[in-house]
Amino acid sequence: MKNLYPEISKELFPWIEDVCDQMEYEGSLMYDESPDQNQVRRLTSRIYGQVKEQYQPPEGEDKDEMLAMNQETWRRYPPDQNWLSDLIQTLLVDEMFRRRSRRRNSRQWS
């Protein structure tokens, strides 16, 4: 199924998998009943810091046209949060879910 993902997602997977590999231990954030959103954001930010130079996403330049006409500036994303960080967080949460499911299924058969 991962082969069906867009190219940029495939390029980000090594970083996502590396972070998830480091969390493969009993009691880690990945296996918490309800993972902490701040921790997930921190992991996302760490990955983002490693890849942002490669993709150079715009930061802080996104303005809403209606507000711009009123000469007010509104940024849709705060610094370090944009389409790239959204994609990273989505892929990270998806990979965490996949690993949690795999672990749960392997415990049922043990």
MONORGI-V304229 format. One line per field, one symbol per residue. phi: phi as a letter, one per 20 degrees, with the letter a starting at -180 (. if undefined). psi: psi as a letter, one per 20 degrees, with the letter a starting at -180 (. if undefined). burial: 1 if it has 24 or more other C-alpha atoms within 12 Angstrom, else 0. A space follows every 50 residues. Layout:
phi->???
psi->???
burial->???
//
This chain:
phi->.ffeffgffffeggffffffgfeebgnfgfdfgcgffffffffffffgff dfffdlffcmdedffffffemddcefcfgmcagffffgffffffffffff ffffffffef
psi->hhiiqqghghhhhhgghgghhhjmqpjrhhjqgnqphhgghggghggghh ihhhimqppjioqphghhhjkqppphprqjoahghggghghghghggghg gggghhhhi.
burial->00000000100110111011001000001110000000010011101100 11000000000000000000000000000111111011101110110001 0000000000
//
